[in-house]
Amino acid sequence: MENFLWWRDGVIYQIYPRSFADSNGDGLGDLAGIISRLDYLVNLGIDAIWLSPFFPTPDKDFGYDISDHVDVDPRFGSLADFDRLVAEAHRRGIRVILDLVLNHTSDQHSWFKESRSSRDNPKRDWYIWRDKPNNWQACFGGQAWEYDPVTGQYYLHLFTKEQPDVNWRNPEVRKAQLAVFHFWMERGVDGFRLDVFNAYFKHPDLPDNPPKFGLRSFDRQRHIHDIDQPEMLPFLNEMRLLLDSFPERYVVGETYFATPQKTVSYCGPEKLHAAFSFDFTFMDLFFPIFPWNPGWVMKQIVKREETFNAAGIWPTTVMSNHDLPRTASRYARGENDVQSFLGMTLLLTMRGTPFMYYGEEIGMRDIRLRRGAILDPPGKKYWPLYKGRDGCRAPMQWDDSTFGGFSAAKPWLPMHPDFIRRNVTAQQADPDSLFNFTKTVLALRKEIPALRGGAFIPLETPLGGLAYLRQTERQSVLMALNFGQRNMQYSLPGGNWRVALTTAKGSPGKLTAHEIQILILD
Ligand code: GLC
């Protein structure tokens, strides 16, 4: 493939390690489990994997509370297993991206243990300590300050109280954090996903945030002093210099409270390669009135096209991840997959790097838990208003055996009961499955350069339809999607359009119920 750049043209697949594949029968996925499924990923046709944290953790936020950034939690394996995973992935042409959580550590991290031990400990200033709290709120509920009786001061935590925020204004902290990047790049890691990176720096005087209207106390303030501080940019420059001292490394940031405008401001040749804007994951109280529909989707695409194109920044596309209800749970009804086919088409054919979440290729749904079974801290806190994120973190559904081919033992979270029918093995055998559709579109992306790099051009359709071109100087590809039940006609631009893929019986220019067409101009 001509000029194929893995992080721009490829597809990145997110693995939540504890739920992907369990090799040692303890009910928790692990690195060896991932290695055993690499051939599956090659067969599917993805280009890179992003691994959610597998570092040592007391699990107060399921791995996002790290007690050592440069080791592997023994439950997931060892550094030797990790080296083997990188080698095996690379042997198959798959790149490896790690999830770096550097805004905070676990309160069990040696840095924090030292910091809290006394007011004059050399690492005291590695975290943010104050005599009195300001009005900041933790995203997972309650005040962002915890009183520590050992030294009689409060420390800042934007998430759980077991996740103290580090003080990025301290130069030694910055040095130590850069050393983490270095450590993993030396081990062959190809890229990083930066957890809530735009919260690293806080205003030096820690002023109160101004109030605004909102539901939770966290939403009732404007986050102008706890995130998006100007010091972020010089640090991004420094980090990018380090990354560029290794060949073809990549960094994507999780922009905390992202609009497309904010996202692009963090990207560029001396900043991040990319940052997430969660344009297609949005759900709010009005969702039942204005649900997933082509008009809304097109508005989102156009909005982000305008911002990203104007800034010359390459976008990323996300439909699901470990923090959100899965695509199928947001948009589909029951076990019907038509909405998942539409979601998958958009994910893989819009302009930008697609991030696919494990199980999305078989249309996995969220599990439902009784209140007492909820593990996720914000779910415990806000139930029943918000049930937390356990739902989208259930074990991968490989086959119909007792524990779905995920493990030989009872998994840490229950399997979704539909795994008996909805699983990889069953879908591989069914030519009309979402899995085989996904595989076909992934193969088309490889074959057709316009699907990867082509400009995005929206087309007119009747209500309920969505159509667009991806176009280079030499090639045009047309996507037409019918979100509804009714047959519809759309006007084809001139030329001889060949069907590369269709999910039903329509012909170019005509879509039957829920049909998706991909056409190529010969
Ligand atoms: C990010 C992660 C989320 C985690 C939080 C705190 O938003 O995606 O899973 O809980 O940061 O680290």
Residues whose N, C-alpha, C, O or C-beta is under 5 A from the ligand:
A	BS01	GLC	D61 Y64 F159 D195 V196 D323
